[in-house]
Amino acid sequence: MSYVLVEKADRIAWVTLNRPEKLNALNNEVLQELERVFADLEQDAEVGVVVVTGAGEKAFVAGADISELKSLDTAGARVQALGGQAVFQRIESMPKPVIAAVNGFALGGGCELALACHIRIASENARFGLPEVSLGIIPGYGGTQRLPRLVGKGVALDLILSGEMTPAADALRMGLVSRVVPLADLKATAEKLAKTILSRGPLALRSALAAVNEGSEMPQEQGLQYEAALFGLLAATTDMQEGMGAFLEKRPAAFKGL
């Protein structure tokens, strides 16, 4: 049985975490499958956008598999954290947009998975949280680093130190997610967003992801220089000529990725 399902349609890859009986909890087998899936999707020319979600209506991913973590010693726990971080770093570094469609509990490693995605949309029943301190540990798959960069240090520390769950409406207000919709509308909303993104210039999308992801780790002046360099490179592309020509001619652009 595969714990990570992949369906492809209309240049969208739907990646579903598939352990509904365990609320899609992350164990080592799931992490390894997830890494393989994203390695394949990165090279798949037929895929332009990836949507990640969870099986069932209760959970996106309810956390890591505690039964595996409990037996770890200091060295093993560090290796475990580095391994999970590497998988989520691959997702964050994906040159194609990755949307998290959060359809329920996104706790611990599940929240960290959502944070690694480029865009997060949530159903109204979604709940976010990093409850690791209640287990005597801290988030280990990037939560202490990505959450403060997304919502600010104070809000992040509130969530991390309290270990409390945050409902979708509050996650929207703090900027943890960009959209909240009824559960029944979540897939359609993700699909509409993915198709909108797919209508844009693919080289521009790749450059925009690089500008934000890499530039945000640089001092602002260096980030501005990086943005300008990418802007300049795009000016030499056929896609730029097509996009601007289509705008002036009041027609849809037909991008070629050239």
C-alpha positions in Angstrom: 0.0 0.0 0.0 1.3 3.4 -0.9 1.2 6.1 1.7 1.6 8.9 -0.8 -0.8 8.9 -3.8 -0.2 10.9 -6.9 -2.8 11.8 -9.5 -2.0 14.0 -12.5 -4.5 15.9 -14.6 -4.3 19.1 -16.7 -0.6 19.7 -15.6 -1.6 19.5 -11.9 -0.2 16.8 -9.7 -2.4 16.0 -6.7 -0.3 14.5 -3.9 -2.3 12.9 -1.1 -1.0 11.7 2.2 -2.8 8.4 2.6 -2.9 7.0 6.2 -6.4 8.1 7.1 -6.7 5.5 9.9 -3.7 7.3 11.5 -4.9 10.8 10.5 -2.1 10.7 7.9 0.6 10.9 10.5 4.2 11.0 9.1 6.4 8.0 9.7 9.7 7.3 8.1 8.1 5.4 5.3 5.8 8.3 4.4 8.7 10.7 4.5 10.8 8.5 2.1 7.8 8.2 -0.3 7.2 12.0 -0.1 10.9 12.6 -1.0 10.7 10.3 -4.0 7.5 11.7 -5.2 8.8 15.3 -5.2 12.0 14.2 -6.8 10.0 12.7 -9.7 7.6 15.6 -10.0 10.4 18.1 -10.2 11.7 16.4 -13.3 8.2 15.7 -14.8 7.7 18.1 -17.7 4.0 17.4 -17.8 3.5 18.8 -14.3 3.4 22.6 -13.6 1.8 22.9 -10.2 1.6 20.5 -7.2 -1.2 20.3 -4.7 -0.6 18.5 -1.4 -3.5 17.3 0.7 -4.6 14.6 3.1 -6.9 11.6 2.7 -10.2 11.8 4.4 -12.0 14.8 5.9 -10.4 14.9 9.3 -6.7 15.6 8.8 -4.2 17.0 6.4 -1.4 15.5 8.5 -2.0 15.2 12.3 1.7 15.0 13.1 4.6 12.7 13.2 4.3 9.0 14.3 5.0 9.3 18.0 5.6 5.5 18.3 8.7 5.9 16.1 10.0 9.1 17.9 9.7 7.7 21.4 12.5 5.2 21.0 15.1 7.7 19.7 18.3 8.7 21.5 20.1 12.0 21.1 22.0 10.9 18.0 19.0 9.2 16.4 16.7 12.2 17.1 19.2 14.6 15.4 19.3 12.3 12.4 15.5 12.1 12.3 15.2 15.9 12.4 17.8 16.4 9.6 16.1 13.7 7.5 12.6 15.4 7.8 14.1 18.8 7.2 15.8 17.5 4.0 12.4 16.3 2.7 10.6 19.5 3.5 13.5 21.6 2.1 13.1 19.7 -1.2 9.4 20.8 -1.2 10.2 24.4 -0.4 13.0 24.5 -3.0 10.7 23.0 -5.7 11.0 25.2 -8.8 7.3 24.6 -9.4 4.6 26.1 -7.2 3.4 23.8 -4.4 -0.1 24.5 -2.8 -1.1 22.9 0.5 -4.8 22.2 0.6 -5.2 21.8 4.3 -8.4 19.7 4.9 -8.3 19.2 8.7 -5.7 18.9 11.4 -2.2 20.1 10.4 -0.3 19.5 13.6 3.4 19.1 14.4 5.0 17.6 11.3 1.8 18.3 9.4 2.0 22.0 10.1 5.6 21.9 9.2 4.7 20.2 5.9 2.2 23.0 5.1 4.8 25.6 6.0 7.2 24.1 3.5 4.6 24.5 0.7 4.6 27.8 -1.2 0.9 28.6 -0.7 -1.5 27.4 2.0 -5.3 27.3 1.6 -7.4 25.8 4.3 -10.9 24.4 4.9 -13.0 25.9 7.6 -12.5 22.9 9.8 -8.7 23.0 9.6 -6.7 23.3 12.7 -3.0 24.3 12.9 -0.5 23.7 15.7 3.0 22.8 16.8 2.2 20.9 20.0 5.7 19.4 20.4 6.5 21.1 23.7 3.6 19.2 25.3 5.6 16.0 24.4 8.9 17.4 25.9 10.4 18.2 22.5 10.4 21.0 20.0 9.4 21.1 16.3 12.2 19.4 14.4 11.2 19.5 10.7 11.7 23.3 10.2 8.8 24.7 12.3 10.9 26.9 14.5 12.5 28.5 11.4 9.7 28.8 8.9 6.9 29.9 11.1 8.6 33.0 12.5 9.6 34.0 9.0 5.9 33.7 7.9 4.0 35.2 10.8 6.6 37.0 12.9 8.6 36.0 15.9 6.0 37.0 18.6 3.1 35.1 17.0 5.3 32.1 16.2 6.5 31.9 19.8 2.9 32.1 21.1 2.0 29.1 19.0 5.2 27.1 19.6 5.5 27.7 23.4 1.8 27.2 24.1 1.5 24.2 21.9 -2.2 25.2 21.3 -4.2 24.6 18.1 -5.2 27.6 15.9 -8.5 27.5 14.0 -8.4 28.3 10.3 -10.0 31.7 10.7 -7.2 32.8 13.1 -4.6 31.2 10.8 -5.9 33.5 8.0 -5.7 36.6 10.2 -2.1 35.9 11.2 -1.1 35.2 7.6 -0.4 31.5 8.1 -2.8 30.7 5.3 -4.0 32.9 2.4 -7.5 31.5 1.9 -10.2 29.7 4.0 -13.1 28.0 2.3 -15.8 25.4 3.2 -14.4 21.9 3.1 -16.6 21.0 0.2 -15.0 23.8 -1.9 -11.4 23.1 -0.9 -10.4 20.9 -3.9 -12.2 23.2 -6.4 -10.5 26.3 -4.9 -7.1 24.6 -5.1 -7.7 23.5 -8.7 -8.8 27.0 -9.7 -5.8 28.6 -8.1 -3.5 26.0 -9.7 -5.0 26.6 -13.2 -4.6 30.4 -12.7 -0.9 29.9 -11.9 -0.5 27.6 -14.9 -1.8 30.3 -17.2 1.2 32.5 -16.3 4.7 32.4 -17.8 6.5 29.3 -16.5 9.9 31.0 -16.6 8.5 33.9 -14.6 7.0 31.5 -12.1 10.3 29.8 -11.5 12.1 33.2 -11.2 9.4 34.5 -8.8 9.8 31.5 -6.6 13.6 31.9 -6.6 13.4 35.6 -5.9 11.1 35.1 -2.9 12.7 31.9 -1.4 16.3 32.8 -1.9 16.0 36.6 -1.7 14.3 36.4 1.7 17.4 34.8 3.1 19.6 37.7 1.9 20.1 41.2 3.2 17.5 43.4 1.5 20.0 45.2 -0.7 21.4 41.9 -1.9 17.9 40.6 -2.5 17.1 43.6 -4.6 20.1 43.0 -6.7 19.1 39.4 -7.1 15.6 40.4 -8.1 17.0 42.8 -10.7 19.2 40.1 -12.2 16.3 37.8 -12.6 14.2 40.6 -14.1 17.0 41.2 -16.6 17.2 37.6 -17.6 13.5 37.4 -18.2 13.7 40.4 -20.5 15.7 38.2 -23.0 13.0 35.5 -23.2 10.4 34.8 -25.8 7.9 34.5 -23.0 8.3 38.1 -22.1 7.7 39.2 -25.7 4.6 36.9 -25.9 3.2 38.1 -22.5 3.6 41.8 -23.3 2.4 41.4 -26.9 -0.7 39.5 -25.7 -1.4 42.3 -23.2 -1.2 45.0 -25.8 -3.2 43.0 -28.3 -5.8 42.1 -25.6 -5.6 38.4 -26.0 -4.5 35.4 -23.8 -0.8 34.8 -23.8 0.5 31.5 -25.2 3.7 30.9 -23.2 6.2 28.4 -24.4 8.7 28.4 -21.5 11.3 29.9 -23.8 
